[in-house]
Amino acid sequence: MTINFANALGIHPQALTLREKRGEILAANLANADTPNFKARDLDFQSILKKTQAPSATLERTQDKHFAPEQMFLGGKLMYRNPNQVSLDGNTVESHIEQAKYAENAVQYQASLQFISGKFAGLKTAIKGD
């Protein structure tokens, strides 16, 4: 009997990958907090995670005059964040919000690691029979 890791681990590997990419995007926002006209970006975690579960179609440009598809990450759109208070230099990064989002994402990343660790511990117990 073979072990199907996709079934055994569930959605957690995709969630971990998505949390990693989101952490990179939020870190880039923080790094550019003082860059004029920089626009803060973020991912819609829930919609992207739903799309990873279903087969997705890819867009392809067949001619140069066609519009390019929006920048995609793991099957979802990279969106702009709407600031609560607009900066005079056009920058939309609000450091306190980005820091809170980054910390929240880090906690969720750790939770995903714990879920995967628990799944592997269960598989190990099933294999060894302890």
DRENNUFI-514213 format. One record per residue (C-alpha): x, z, y; residue in one letter. Coordinates in steps of 0.25 Angstrom, whole numbers, plus 5000, padded with zeros to 4 digits. Example, Ala and Ser with C-alpha at 12.3 -4.5 7.8 and 13.67 -1.06 7.14 Angstrom:
! residues 2
504950314982A 505550294996S 
***
This chain:
! residues 130
500050005000M 500649965013T 500450035026I 499849955038N 500550015050F 499549945060A 498450025053N 499250155051A 499750165065L 498450115072G 498550075087I 499650175090H 500850075090P 500149985100Q 499750105108A 501250145108L 501750005112T 500649995123L 501050135129R 502550095129E 502249965137K 501350045146R 502450145149G 503350035153E 502349975163I 502050115169L 503550145170A 503750005177A 502650055187N 503350185190L 504750105191A 504150015202N 503350125209A 504150085222D 504149935220T 503349865231P 502149785226N 502349835212F 501049845204K 500849955194A 500449905180R 499849965168D 499149925154L 497749955150D 498150035137F 496750035131Q 496449885133S 497849845128I 497749935116L 496349875112K 496949735113K 498049775103T 497049805093Q 496349665093A 497049535092P 497349475105S 497449335110A 498649295119T 498549205131L 499549085132E 499848995144R 499748855140T 500048795154Q 500848845166D 499648835175K 498848935166H 498749075171F 499749175164A 499049285156P 499149415162E 500349505158Q 500049565145M 500549685138F 500249715123L 498949625125G 498449695138G 498649665153K 499649735162L 498749785173M 499049825187Y 498749965191R 497849995203N 498450095213P 497650215218N 498450205231Q 499050065236V 500550065240S 500949995253L 502049925246D 501049865235G 501549945224N 500450005215T 501250105207V 500750245209E 501850335203S 501050455200H 500050365192I 501050285185E 501850415181Q 500450475175A 500150345168K 501650335162Y 501550485158A 500150465151E 500750335144N 501950415139A 501050525133V 500150415126Q 501450345121Y 501850485115Q 500450495109A 500550355103S 501850395097L 501250525091Q 500150445085F 501050345078I 501950455073S 500750525067G 500350395060K 501750375054F 501750525050A 500450495043G 500950365036L 502250445032K 501350555026T 500550445018A 501750375013I 502550505009K 501250575004G 501750715010D 
***
